[in-house]
Amino acid sequence: LTDVYSSSPALGRYFRSAQVVYFSNENSTVFYQLEFSVPPSTEGFMENTMNPDFIRNVLRQNIYDED
């Protein structure tokens, strides 16, 4: 995850760290905590760039690109 987000054109400059919060072998579930450093409030930044769907889609696109 660190490589995915630190090299992202959209999120790389804001990304700080990723850590595993929970891992289960039983059902292949992993919860991560991502840390970003965001600039002072700018119109639409949190609603668009830091939108959970947008952040998730950056990872999803990276997975698709690897296939």
C-alpha positions in Angstrom: 0.0 0.0 0.0 2.8 2.4 0.8 4.1 2.1 -2.8 0.6 2.4 -4.3 -0.3 5.6 -2.5 3.1 7.2 -2.4 3.5 6.8 -6.2 -0.1 7.9 -7.0 -0.2 11.1 -9.0 -3.4 12.2 -7.2 -2.5 11.3 -3.7 1.3 10.8 -3.5 2.1 14.3 -2.2 -0.4 13.9 0.7 0.3 10.3 1.6 2.3 9.7 4.9 1.8 6.1 6.0 -0.2 2.8 6.0 -0.4 0.2 8.7 -2.3 -3.0 9.2 -5.0 -2.5 12.0 -6.5 -6.0 11.7 -5.7 -9.2 9.8 -7.7 -12.4 9.6 -6.4 -15.5 7.8 -9.8 -17.1 8.3 -11.7 -15.0 5.8 -8.8 -13.1 4.2 -9.8 -9.8 5.7 -7.4 -6.9 6.3 -8.1 -3.5 7.7 -5.6 -0.7 7.1 -5.2 2.7 8.5 -4.0 5.2 5.9 -2.5 8.5 7.0 -2.6 11.6 4.8 -1.3 15.1 5.4 -3.8 17.5 3.9 -3.3 21.1 3.0 -5.4 23.9 4.7 -9.0 23.6 3.7 -9.5 24.3 0.0 -12.9 24.2 -1.7 -13.9 20.6 -2.5 -10.6 19.0 -1.5 -11.9 16.9 1.3 -15.1 16.0 -0.6 -13.3 15.0 -3.7 -9.7 14.1 -3.3 -10.0 12.7 0.2 -13.3 11.0 -0.5 -13.1 7.3 0.7 -14.4 6.1 -2.7 -11.7 8.0 -4.5 -9.0 6.6 -2.2 -10.3 3.1 -2.6 -10.4 3.5 -6.4 -6.7 4.5 -6.5 -5.9 1.0 -5.0 -8.4 -0.7 -7.2 -6.9 0.9 -10.3 -3.4 -0.2 -9.2 -4.7 -3.8 -8.9 -6.3 -3.7 -12.3 -3.1 -2.3 -13.8 -1.1 -5.2 -12.4 -3.3 -7.8 -14.1 
